[in-house]
Structure formats: C-alpha cells, structure tokens
C-alpha cells in the first residue's frame, strides 16, 4: 500500500522528520498536475489499498460490537465476520484485490476552510472531504462500472485495462447478530464499485449555543447494493435483496439551517436540524411575490426552497428479491425542514 500526502508544508515536514513512516515513494507530477495543486490543507491518496478485518475464532480474534441492549434489556452482540474495502470484482468479498482511493490531482482532503467562502460567516470550518465532483465533460458517470471519460461528474475512475485497480472500491460487511440467548441470522451487506465523490463533513463551533455545528453531505453511488441473511447453523441463505443503480444524495444541515451535535446529561447523543426560522408578520406579501414582500426576507426563503444543495434524493434503478423484480423507485428533492435524532438507554 502506498500513501501519498501532499499540498501542505506540514506534510513535507512530517516526511522529513519521520522518514520511517513513509510507506511508498513520492511520485513526480506533470506540469498539468502541478497546476491543480493549491497549497492548502492535507491531501490523502491510498494506492494499491486493500483492507480486510473480521473474526478469526481459531486464532482467538473476535471482532465484536457490544454494549447494546434491546427494549427487554437483553444483550445484543454483533460479531463482524468480515469487513472489507477492496478492488471492484471481489465477488462479495471472496476475492480481494487492491484499489486506489483518490489521486494526486483530486485526493481525499482534510482542511480548514474560511467560513465566509461557504456561507458560514466569520468561522473557521474543519472539513473532511472526498474527491471533488468535476465538470461532466471531464469526469466519469458515477454509476457505471465501465464509464468512460466525459460521461459524468465523478472524478473517481472505474477499473479498466489501463487502470486495473480502479478508484471505486467494493465495500462489504458480514455480521452475526445475537439477541440474548437467541442466535439470529447472519446479515450481509455489499456495495460494488462504490463512489462517494462530492461528499464532505464540515464542523465548527456555535458560540451562542455552545455546541458543535456541522454540515454533512453524502453522495453514495453503486451499480449494486445487496443485502441477504443466512442461518448461522445451516449456512443456508435466503433470497438476496439487490438494489441496482443505487444513488443516495443526502444533505444534513446547510448554511441557513445547520446541524447541531450534542450530548445530553444522560450521555445520549443528539443530532438536530432546527426548524427554519419563520418570517415576521408582513415580511412576505399575501400574493407571495417579491414585489409585495420585504426583499431580504423573500430572497432568504427563495434561496432556502430552491437551492438544490439543500435537498436530498434517493434513486434505485431496480429492486429485486431473489428472481423477482419490483421495478425502480425514486425520491427526489426531499428537503429536511426539521430533524431530531436522540439515542436512548433502553436498559431496565
């Protein structure tokens, strides 16, 4: 596995001060690639990357997620048989090969962003970001595992003869779930040739509420997302649920309606997207037109309701269970006007 870190003097200093940490050689950049480097933040590229971890009972290693109880107070144990990130064509994790994640001209990045540039006034914003989306004439179709250049906005390239590793990993997890003394089914989730380009997490602090605030944008594209369950004793599996051409574009929080993150007094985690503020009486005319409204108020709500960056969508090209097809499904332009998620302790 080769790690290439670039775009910051700090990263260069780290390589010089701790040469034993370098996993691979630094690679030269062409003039075109150098013109794309902006000198800000930390870029991360993983080449020939393959990750696999799970339970190996024979060698005394168990990957278990515990500390969970159901509503009856029974322990819920999740034993992870396999968790993997590898090259496309893994056959549901059976044949793991390397994959590249990001590339030098468009890496994964960690950066401090000027909030004034992204609609968060007078704040320094910590941003974790996947490779950026590009112009459709320069990128690749986000869904197709055989996409060619100029077919879409995703920068991550699918595997092909010239790039056998590709930049779109297979991701999967196989788990056993036990509730109390009852061994439940084995649950398997797999995504093929997955792309998350354009995704990011932004975090900053709110001085008035004394809370962490964030924006979360998740773009997840895969030609196949599948789920199935198997009996732990007989190893017989039920029908596989397959969602073909699966695309999720999820937006939690935005510049007008941020997402607040907190922990209450009982230690429960809280995520809240507050309700958008209501217009003052008379700010919006009875006919709803800008001419009869306060211009600033009208522009505020026009931006909120029409900005596509604030909306979420879910598309499934085809849903099948076993050998039966149920067709396509789509949710488009969903606007989260209020959301509150709070964990609860269900133990008696």
ABEGO torsion letter per residue (X at the ends): XBBBBBGBAAAAAAAAABAAABABBBBBBBAAAAAABAGBEBBBBBBGBBBBBEBBAAAGBBBBBBGBBBAAGBBBBBBBABBBBBBBGAGGGABBBBBBBEBAABBBBBBBBBAAAAGBBGBBBBBBBBBBBBBAAABBBAABAABBBGAEABABBBBBAABAAEABBBBBBBBBBBBEABBBBBBBBBBBGBBABGBBBBBBBBAAAGBBBBBBBBBBBBABBBBBBBBAAAGBBBBBBBBBGBBBBBBBEBAABBBBBBBBAAGBBBBBBBBBBBBBBGABBAAGBAAABBAAAAAAAAAAAABAAABBBBBBABBBBEABBAEBBBBBGBBBABBBBBBBBABX
